[in-house]
Amino acid sequence: MPTVSVAIIAHNEEEKLPVALKSAAWADEVIVVDCGSSDRTAEIAGKSGARVFSRPNSMAVHVNKQFSIEQASSDWVFILDADEEMPAALSGEVRRVIAAPGGASAFKMPRKNFYFGRWLKHGGKYPDTQLRLFRRGRARFVALPVHERLEVEGAVAALENPLYHYHCASSADMEKKRLFYREMLVKSYAIKGKSPLFILFRPFTRFLINYFIRLGFLDGSQGLKTALMDFCIVTDSAVKYILDFPSRPG
């Protein structure tokens, strides 16, 4: 039977990490890379039986994730975020597909995003397809400033069962996401050479598309709060980018 390593990176995730670790307990190996946490993240990971590594917290998330998969020793690797959970149906499907002869080099799957306690079915939040499972040595992370991506050598197939993502449950979660995505979006705009005029209208167009065209309003109050949170994050990054724009070379 092929073996599986679950690789997790975490920064100050003592509250959410236990759920991720419990859902990964079926794996042959669990790897946790603690990225400069100041809370009990590393301690919790160590007590769970995971192999724990420490490194500085980098805004370049792909660097830490690539490091995590390089520590894996199993035949297959599953990338799991510290605020995610693998339901039993998904882990069972993983075991079945890797046991089949031949097959793909990697697998993608839908992801259910939970915001403020509710799974959002609309507003562009589902199916939110994620590529997370791959044969060790057949995939690497591509250097991107936002939403890192795996580059796979070989065929990619799809799983049916979803991964769970507990994105925002509190004001503290919102602030953490705001600060992270503000810096990442500004960096992304600069790399792509976006004009200030484009950036100025982006928060409004994003809200209109996600809340109305993609039917985010059907998710009730949680859908509205999420659309407004996204609006604030994009607005914050747009303001910072525009204010800094005259100081950029070229």
Phi and psi restraints in degrees (value plus and minus 20) as a CYANA .aco file:
   2 PRO   PHI     -80.6   -40.6
   2 PRO   PSI     129.7   169.7
   3 THR   PHI    -120.1   -80.1
   3 THR   PSI     139.6   179.6
   4 VAL   PHI    -151.7  -111.7
   4 VAL   PSI     113.3   153.3
   5 SER   PHI    -126.6   -86.6
   5 SER   PSI     114.3   154.3
   6 VAL   PHI    -123.5   -83.5
   6 VAL   PSI     103.9   143.9
   7 ALA   PHI    -131.8   -91.8
   7 ALA   PSI     108.4   148.4
   8 ILE   PHI    -149.6  -109.6
   8 ILE   PSI     115.1   155.1
   9 ILE   PHI    -129.8   -89.8
   9 ILE   PSI     128.5   168.5
  10 ALA   PHI    -170.5  -130.5
  10 ALA   PSI     121.1   161.1
  11 HIS   PHI    -155.1  -115.1
  11 HIS   PSI      91.3   131.3
  12 ASN   PHI      31.8    71.8
  12 ASN   PSI      37.6    77.6
  13 GLU   PHI    -139.2   -99.2
  13 GLU   PSI      15.0    55.0
  14 GLU   PHI     -81.6   -41.6
  14 GLU   PSI     -46.9    -6.9
  15 GLU   PHI     -99.4   -59.4
  15 GLU   PSI     -61.9   -21.9
  16 LYS   PHI    -113.5   -73.5
  16 LYS   PSI     -46.4    -6.4
  17 LEU   PHI     -77.0   -37.0
  17 LEU   PSI     -60.5   -20.5
  18 PRO   PHI     -75.0   -35.0
  18 PRO   PSI     -55.9   -15.9
  19 VAL   PHI     -86.0   -46.0
  19 VAL   PSI     -64.8   -24.8
  20 ALA   PHI     -82.5   -42.5
  20 ALA   PSI     -64.7   -24.7
  21 LEU   PHI     -83.6   -43.6
  21 LEU   PSI     -63.0   -23.0
  22 LYS   PHI     -82.3   -42.3
  22 LYS   PSI     -59.5   -19.5
  23 SER   PHI     -92.6   -52.6
  23 SER   PSI     -37.7     2.3
  24 ALA   PHI    -118.9   -78.9
  24 ALA   PSI     -15.8    24.2
  25 ALA   PHI     -82.7   -42.7
  25 ALA   PSI     -39.6     0.4
  26 TRP   PHI     -92.5   -52.5
  26 TRP   PSI     -41.0    -1.0
  27 ALA   PHI     -90.8   -50.8
  27 ALA   PSI     138.8   178.8
  28 ASP   PHI     -92.1   -52.1
  28 ASP   PSI     -44.1    -4.1
  29 GLU   PHI    -174.6  -134.6
  29 GLU   PSI     115.9   155.9
  30 VAL   PHI    -140.6  -100.6
  30 VAL   PSI     107.5   147.5
  31 ILE   PHI    -134.3   -94.3
  31 ILE   PSI     108.9   148.9
  32 VAL   PHI    -142.0  -102.0
  32 VAL   PSI     103.5   143.5
  33 VAL   PHI    -123.0   -83.0
  33 VAL   PSI      90.1   130.1
  34 ASP   PHI    -104.8   -64.8
  34 ASP   PSI      98.8   138.8
  35 CYS   PHI    -122.1   -82.1
  35 CYS   PSI      57.2    97.2
  36 GLY   PHI      45.8    85.8
  36 GLY   PSI      13.5    53.5
  37 SER   PHI     -87.8   -47.8
  37 SER   PSI     127.2   167.2
  38 SER   PHI    -128.4   -88.4
  38 SER   PSI     -17.2    22.8
  39 ASP   PHI    -128.8   -88.8
  39 ASP   PSI    -174.1  -134.1
  40 ARG   PHI    -113.4   -73.4
  40 ARG   PSI       0.1    40.1
  41 THR   PHI     -74.5   -34.5
  41 THR   PSI     -72.2   -32.2
  42 ALA   PHI     -84.3   -44.3
  42 ALA   PSI     -59.5   -19.5
  43 GLU   PHI     -83.1   -43.1
  43 GLU   PSI     -65.3   -25.3
  44 ILE   PHI     -83.1   -43.1
  44 ILE   PSI     -62.4   -22.4
  45 ALA   PHI     -83.2   -43.2
  45 ALA   PSI     -62.4   -22.4
  46 GLY   PHI     -84.5   -44.5
  46 GLY   PSI     -60.4   -20.4
  47 LYS   PHI     -88.7   -48.7
  47 LYS   PSI     -41.6    -1.6
  48 SER   PHI     -97.9   -57.9
  48 SER   PSI     -32.5     7.5
  49 GLY   PHI      77.2   117.2
  49 GLY   PSI     -18.0    22.0
  50 ALA   PHI     -92.3   -52.3
  50 ALA   PSI     136.1   176.1
  51 ARG   PHI    -101.8   -61.8
  51 ARG   PSI     100.9   140.9
  52 VAL   PHI    -129.7   -89.7
  52 VAL   PSI     112.5   152.5
  53 PHE   PHI    -144.4  -104.4
  53 PHE   PSI     132.0   172.0
  54 SER   PHI    -144.1  -104.1
  54 SER   PSI     119.9   159.9
  55 ARG   PHI    -176.3  -136.3
  55 ARG   PSI     142.3   182.3
  56 PRO   PHI     -81.5   -41.5
  56 PRO   PSI     133.1   173.1
  57 ASN   PHI     -99.7   -59.7
  57 ASN   PSI     100.4   140.4
  58 SER   PHI    -131.7   -91.7
  58 SER   PSI     117.7   157.7
  59 MET   PHI     -86.9   -46.9
  59 MET   PSI     -40.2    -0.2
  60 ALA   PHI    -102.9   -62.9
  60 ALA   PSI      65.3   105.3
  61 VAL   PHI     -79.0   -39.0
  61 VAL   PSI     -53.2   -13.2
  62 HIS   PHI     -81.7   -41.7
  62 HIS   PSI     -48.2    -8.2
  63 VAL   PHI     -86.3   -46.3
  63 VAL   PSI     -67.4   -27.4
  64 ASN   PHI     -87.2   -47.2
  64 ASN   PSI     -57.9   -17.9
  65 LYS   PHI     -89.1   -49.1
  65 LYS   PSI     -58.7   -18.7
  66 GLN   PHI     -83.4   -43.4
  66 GLN   PSI     -59.8   -19.8
  67 PHE   PHI     -80.3   -40.3
  67 PHE   PSI     -60.8   -20.8
  68 SER   PHI     -83.5   -43.5
  68 SER   PSI     -61.6   -21.6
  69 ILE   PHI     -95.0   -55.0
  69 ILE   PSI     -44.2    -4.2
  70 GLU   PHI     -91.1   -51.1
  70 GLU   PSI     -34.9     5.1
  71 GLN   PHI    -108.0   -68.0
  71 GLN   PSI     -30.5     9.5
  72 ALA   PHI     -91.4   -51.4
  72 ALA   PSI     125.1   165.1
  73 SER   PHI    -140.2  -100.2
  73 SER   PSI     -21.3    18.7
  74 SER   PHI    -105.5   -65.5
  74 SER   PSI     154.3   194.3
  75 ASP   PHI     -90.3   -50.3
  75 ASP   PSI     -54.7   -14.7
  76 TRP   PHI    -145.2  -105.2
  76 TRP   PSI     134.1   174.1
  77 VAL   PHI    -146.9  -106.9
  77 VAL   PSI     115.4   155.4
  78 PHE   PHI    -138.5   -98.5
  78 PHE   PSI     102.9   142.9
  79 ILE   PHI    -107.6   -67.6
  79 ILE   PSI     101.7   141.7
  80 LEU   PHI    -146.2  -106.2
  80 LEU   PSI     108.7   148.7
  81 ASP   PHI     -99.6   -59.6
  81 ASP   PSI     137.7   177.7
  82 ALA   PHI     -87.1   -47.1
  82 ALA   PSI     -39.6     0.4
  83 ASP   PHI    -125.6   -85.6
  83 ASP   PSI       5.6    45.6
  84 GLU   PHI    -138.7   -98.7
  84 GLU   PSI     149.4   189.4
  85 GLU   PHI    -162.9  -122.9
  85 GLU   PSI     118.3   158.3
  86 MET   PHI    -118.5   -78.5
  86 MET   PSI      85.2   125.2
  87 PRO   PHI     -82.4   -42.4
  87 PRO   PSI     138.7   178.7
  88 ALA   PHI     -77.8   -37.8
  88 ALA   PSI     -55.5   -15.5
  89 ALA   PHI     -84.2   -44.2
  89 ALA   PSI     -56.9   -16.9
  90 LEU   PHI     -92.1   -52.1
  90 LEU   PSI     -66.9   -26.9
  91 SER   PHI     -82.5   -42.5
  91 SER   PSI     -55.9   -15.9
  92 GLY   PHI     -85.1   -45.1
  92 GLY   PSI     -60.5   -20.5
  93 GLU   PHI     -86.1   -46.1
  93 GLU   PSI     -58.2   -18.2
  94 VAL   PHI     -78.9   -38.9
  94 VAL   PSI     -67.1   -27.1
  95 ARG   PHI     -80.8   -40.8
  95 ARG   PSI     -57.3   -17.3
  96 ARG   PHI     -89.2   -49.2
  96 ARG   PSI     -65.5   -25.5
  97 VAL   PHI     -91.6   -51.6
  97 VAL   PSI     -53.2   -13.2
  98 ILE   PHI     -96.5   -56.5
  98 ILE   PSI     -38.7     1.3
  99 ALA   PHI    -101.3   -61.3
  99 ALA   PSI     -36.8     3.2
 100 ALA   PHI     -93.6   -53.6
 100 ALA   PSI     119.6   159.6
 101 PRO   PHI     -87.3   -47.3
 101 PRO   PSI     126.9   166.9
 102 GLY   PHI      47.7    87.7
 102 GLY   PSI    -154.6  -114.6
 103 GLY   PHI      66.6   106.6
 103 GLY   PSI    -191.3  -151.3
 104 ALA   PHI     -98.4   -58.4
 104 ALA   PSI     145.3   185.3
 105 SER   PHI    -106.9   -66.9
 105 SER   PSI     -40.7    -0.7
 106 ALA   PHI    -174.3  -134.3
 106 ALA   PSI     141.8   181.8
 107 PHE   PHI    -155.4  -115.4
 107 PHE   PSI     118.7   158.7
 108 LYS   PHI    -127.6   -87.6
 108 LYS   PSI     146.4   186.4
 109 MET   PHI    -175.8  -135.8
 109 MET   PSI     136.8   176.8
 110 PRO   PHI     -92.6   -52.6
 110 PRO   PSI     138.9   178.9
 111 ARG   PHI    -152.4  -112.4
 111 ARG   PSI     108.7   148.7
 112 LYS   PHI    -109.4   -69.4
 112 LYS   PSI     100.6   140.6
 113 ASN   PHI    -117.8   -77.8
 113 ASN   PSI     103.6   143.6
 114 PHE   PHI    -123.4   -83.4
 114 PHE   PSI      99.8   139.8
 115 TYR   PHI    -138.7   -98.7
 115 TYR   PSI     105.9   145.9
 116 PHE   PHI      33.5    73.5
 116 PHE   PSI      19.4    59.4
 117 GLY   PHI      66.2   106.2
 117 GLY   PSI     -15.7    24.3
 118 ARG   PHI    -150.1  -110.1
 118 ARG   PSI     118.7   158.7
 119 TRP   PHI     -95.6   -55.6
 119 TRP   PSI     102.7   142.7
 120 LEU   PHI    -111.9   -71.9
 120 LEU   PSI      99.2   139.2
 121 LYS   PHI    -111.1   -71.1
 121 LYS   PSI     -33.2     6.8
 122 HIS   PHI    -147.2  -107.2
 122 HIS   PSI    -187.4  -147.4
 123 GLY   PHI      47.0    87.0
 123 GLY   PSI       1.2    41.2
 124 GLY   PHI      59.7    99.7
 124 GLY   PSI      -9.2    30.8
 125 LYS   PHI    -114.0   -74.0
 125 LYS   PSI     -26.9    13.1
 126 TYR   PHI    -165.9  -125.9
 126 TYR   PSI     117.8   157.8
 127 PRO   PHI    -106.7   -66.7
 127 PRO   PSI     -27.8    12.2
 128 ASP   PHI      27.0    67.0
 128 ASP   PSI      36.5    76.5
 129 THR   PHI     -78.6   -38.6
 129 THR   PSI     112.8   152.8
 130 GLN   PHI    -143.4  -103.4
 130 GLN   PSI     116.2   156.2
 131 LEU   PHI    -119.1   -79.1
 131 LEU   PSI      89.3   129.3
 132 ARG   PHI    -148.6  -108.6
 132 ARG   PSI     -41.6    -1.6
 133 LEU   PHI    -130.8   -90.8
 133 LEU   PSI     109.7   149.7
 134 PHE   PHI    -175.9  -135.9
 134 PHE   PSI     137.0   177.0
 135 ARG   PHI     -87.7   -47.7
 135 ARG   PSI     114.9   154.9
 136 ARG   PHI     -78.7   -38.7
 136 ARG   PSI     112.1   152.1
 137 GLY   PHI      69.5   109.5
 137 GLY   PSI     -23.1    16.9
 138 ARG   PHI    -128.2   -88.2
 138 ARG   PSI     -12.9    27.1
 139 ALA   PHI    -171.2  -131.2
 139 ALA   PSI     127.7   167.7
 140 ARG   PHI    -160.4  -120.4
 140 ARG   PSI     134.3   174.3
 141 PHE   PHI    -101.6   -61.6
 141 PHE   PSI     113.1   153.1
 142 VAL   PHI    -104.8   -64.8
 142 VAL   PSI     120.4   160.4
 143 ALA   PHI     -94.5   -54.5
 143 ALA   PSI      81.9   121.9
 144 LEU   PHI    -149.3  -109.3
 144 LEU   PSI     123.8   163.8
 145 PRO   PHI     -90.9   -50.9
 145 PRO   PSI     -48.6    -8.6
 146 VAL   PHI    -153.0  -113.0
 146 VAL   PSI     121.0   161.0
 147 HIS   PHI      33.3    73.3
 147 HIS   PSI      50.8    90.8
 148 GLU   PHI     -73.1   -33.1
 148 GLU   PSI     132.4   172.4
 149 ARG   PHI    -154.7  -114.7
 149 ARG   PSI     123.4   163.4
 150 LEU   PHI    -109.0   -69.0
 150 LEU   PSI     115.9   155.9
 151 GLU   PHI    -125.0   -85.0
 151 GLU   PSI     102.7   142.7
 152 VAL   PHI    -130.5   -90.5
 152 VAL   PSI     120.7   160.7
 153 GLU   PHI    -119.2   -79.2
 153 GLU   PSI      86.0   126.0
 154 GLY   PHI      98.9   138.9
 154 GLY   PSI    -195.9  -155.9
 155 ALA   PHI     -95.6   -55.6
 155 ALA   PSI     128.9   168.9
 156 VAL   PHI    -138.8   -98.8
 156 VAL   PSI     108.4   148.4
 157 ALA   PHI    -134.5   -94.5
 157 ALA   PSI     156.9   196.9
 158 ALA   PHI    -139.7   -99.7
 158 ALA   PSI     120.8   160.8
 159 LEU   PHI    -116.3   -76.3
 159 LEU   PSI     136.8   176.8
 160 GLU   PHI    -109.9   -69.9
 160 GLU   PSI     -56.8   -16.8
 161 ASN   PHI    -102.9   -62.9
 161 ASN   PSI     121.0   161.0
 162 PRO   PHI    -106.7   -66.7
 162 PRO   PSI     135.7   175.7
 163 LEU   PHI    -108.9   -68.9
 163 LEU   PSI     128.6   168.6
 164 TYR   PHI    -124.3   -84.3
 164 TYR   PSI     116.7   156.7
 165 HIS   PHI    -148.3  -108.3
 165 HIS   PSI      98.2   138.2
 166 TYR   PHI    -117.3   -77.3
 166 TYR   PSI      67.0   107.0
 167 HIS   PHI     -94.3   -54.3
 167 HIS   PSI     -80.4   -40.4
 168 CYS   PHI    -156.0  -116.0
 168 CYS   PSI     102.6   142.6
 169 ALA   PHI    -142.6  -102.6
 169 ALA   PSI     -28.8    11.2
 170 SER   PHI    -173.8  -133.8
 170 SER   PSI     151.4   191.4
 171 SER   PHI     -85.9   -45.9
 171 SER   PSI     -51.7   -11.7
 172 ALA   PHI     -84.9   -44.9
 172 ALA   PSI     -60.2   -20.2
 173 ASP   PHI     -81.1   -41.1
 173 ASP   PSI     -63.4   -23.4
 174 MET   PHI     -81.2   -41.2
 174 MET   PSI     -64.2   -24.2
 175 GLU   PHI     -85.9   -45.9
 175 GLU   PSI     -59.9   -19.9
 176 LYS   PHI     -82.4   -42.4
 176 LYS   PSI     -64.2   -24.2
 177 LYS   PHI     -87.3   -47.3
 177 LYS   PSI     -59.2   -19.2
 178 ARG   PHI     -80.1   -40.1
 178 ARG   PSI     -67.7   -27.7
 179 LEU   PHI     -85.3   -45.3
 179 LEU   PSI     -61.5   -21.5
 180 PHE   PHI     -85.7   -45.7
 180 PHE   PSI     -72.6   -32.6
 181 TYR   PHI     -91.6   -51.6
 181 TYR   PSI     -46.5    -6.5
 182 ARG   PHI     -79.4   -39.4
 182 ARG   PSI     -68.9   -28.9
 183 GLU   PHI     -87.2   -47.2
 183 GLU   PSI     -60.7   -20.7
 184 MET   PHI     -88.0   -48.0
 184 MET   PSI     -59.6   -19.6
 185 LEU   PHI     -88.7   -48.7
 185 LEU   PSI     -60.5   -20.5
 186 VAL   PHI     -80.1   -40.1
 186 VAL   PSI     -63.7   -23.7
 187 LYS   PHI     -83.0   -43.0
 187 LYS   PSI     -61.8   -21.8
 188 SER   PHI     -83.7   -43.7
 188 SER   PSI     -63.6   -23.6
 189 TYR   PHI     -80.1   -40.1
 189 TYR   PSI     -62.7   -22.7
 190 ALA   PHI     -84.9   -44.9
 190 ALA   PSI     -63.5   -23.5
 191 ILE   PHI     -82.8   -42.8
 191 ILE   PSI     -59.0   -19.0
 192 LYS   PHI    -103.6   -63.6
 192 LYS   PSI     -26.3    13.7
 193 GLY   PHI      47.0    87.0
 193 GLY   PSI      15.8    55.8
 194 LYS   PHI     -86.7   -46.7
 194 LYS   PSI     122.4   162.4
 195 SER   PHI    -100.3   -60.3
 195 SER   PSI     130.1   170.1
 196 PRO   PHI     -77.3   -37.3
 196 PRO   PSI     -53.0   -13.0
 197 LEU   PHI     -83.9   -43.9
 197 LEU   PSI     -62.2   -22.2
 198 PHE   PHI     -82.3   -42.3
 198 PHE   PSI     -65.8   -25.8
 199 ILE   PHI     -85.8   -45.8
 199 ILE   PSI     -54.4   -14.4
 200 LEU   PHI     -79.5   -39.5
 200 LEU   PSI     -58.7   -18.7
 201 PHE   PHI    -112.4   -72.4
 201 PHE   PSI     -30.0    10.0
 202 ARG   PHI     -80.4   -40.4
 202 ARG   PSI     -62.4   -22.4
 203 PRO   PHI     -78.4   -38.4
 203 PRO   PSI     -58.8   -18.8
 204 PHE   PHI     -92.8   -52.8
 204 PHE   PSI     -63.5   -23.5
 205 THR   PHI     -86.4   -46.4
 205 THR   PSI     -57.1   -17.1
 206 ARG   PHI     -84.6   -44.6
 206 ARG   PSI     -63.0   -23.0
 207 PHE   PHI     -83.0   -43.0
 207 PHE   PSI     -67.0   -27.0
 208 LEU   PHI     -81.2   -41.2
 208 LEU   PSI     -63.0   -23.0
 209 ILE   PHI     -86.5   -46.5
 209 ILE   PSI     -70.6   -30.6
 210 ASN   PHI     -90.9   -50.9
 210 ASN   PSI     -60.1   -20.1
 211 TYR   PHI    -103.4   -63.4
 211 TYR   PSI     -55.3   -15.3
 212 PHE   PHI    -124.9   -84.9
 212 PHE   PSI     -77.7   -37.7
 213 ILE   PHI     -86.5   -46.5
 213 ILE   PSI     -61.2   -21.2
 214 ARG   PHI    -111.7   -71.7
 214 ARG   PSI      -8.3    31.7
 215 LEU   PHI      44.6    84.6
 215 LEU   PSI      12.7    52.7
 216 GLY   PHI     -79.4   -39.4
 216 GLY   PSI     -46.0    -6.0
 217 PHE   PHI     -84.0   -44.0
 217 PHE   PSI     -39.8     0.2
 218 LEU   PHI     -91.9   -51.9
 218 LEU   PSI     -32.8     7.2
 219 ASP   PHI    -111.3   -71.3
 219 ASP   PSI      -2.8    37.2
 220 GLY   PHI      47.4    87.4
 220 GLY   PSI    -170.7  -130.7
 221 SER   PHI     -82.9   -42.9
 221 SER   PSI     -54.5   -14.5
 222 GLN   PHI     -86.2   -46.2
 222 GLN   PSI     -55.3   -15.3
 223 GLY   PHI     -86.0   -46.0
 223 GLY   PSI     -60.1   -20.1
 224 LEU   PHI     -87.3   -47.3
 224 LEU   PSI     -66.1   -26.1
 225 LYS   PHI     -80.9   -40.9
 225 LYS   PSI     -58.6   -18.6
 226 THR   PHI     -88.2   -48.2
 226 THR   PSI     -62.5   -22.5
 227 ALA   PHI     -83.5   -43.5
 227 ALA   PSI     -59.3   -19.3
 228 LEU   PHI     -89.3   -49.3
 228 LEU   PSI     -57.5   -17.5
 229 MET   PHI     -82.6   -42.6
 229 MET   PSI     -65.9   -25.9
 230 ASP   PHI     -80.6   -40.6
 230 ASP   PSI     -60.8   -20.8
 231 PHE   PHI     -79.8   -39.8
 231 PHE   PSI     -64.5   -24.5
 232 CYS   PHI     -86.2   -46.2
 232 CYS   PSI     -60.3   -20.3
 233 ILE   PHI     -83.9   -43.9
 233 ILE   PSI     -66.0   -26.0
 234 VAL   PHI     -89.3   -49.3
 234 VAL   PSI     -57.1   -17.1
 235 THR   PHI     -83.2   -43.2
 235 THR   PSI     -65.1   -25.1
 236 ASP   PHI     -78.4   -38.4
 236 ASP   PSI     -65.6   -25.6
 237 SER   PHI     -88.7   -48.7
 237 SER   PSI     -55.9   -15.9
 238 ALA   PHI     -85.2   -45.2
 238 ALA   PSI     -63.3   -23.3
 239 VAL   PHI     -81.8   -41.8
 239 VAL   PSI     -66.1   -26.1
 240 LYS   PHI     -82.4   -42.4
 240 LYS   PSI     -62.3   -22.3
 241 TYR   PHI     -84.6   -44.6
 241 TYR   PSI     -65.7   -25.7
 242 ILE   PHI     -86.0   -46.0
 242 ILE   PSI     -61.3   -21.3
 243 LEU   PHI     -86.1   -46.1
 243 LEU   PSI     -53.5   -13.5
 244 ASP   PHI    -105.8   -65.8
 244 ASP   PSI     -33.5     6.5
 245 PHE   PHI     -77.6   -37.6
 245 PHE   PSI     -63.6   -23.6
 246 PRO   PHI     -82.7   -42.7
 246 PRO   PSI     -43.1    -3.1
 247 SER   PHI    -105.4   -65.4
 247 SER   PSI     -24.3    15.7
 248 ARG   PHI    -103.1   -63.1
 248 ARG   PSI     121.5   161.5
 249 PRO   PHI     -80.4   -40.4
 249 PRO   PSI     121.8   161.8
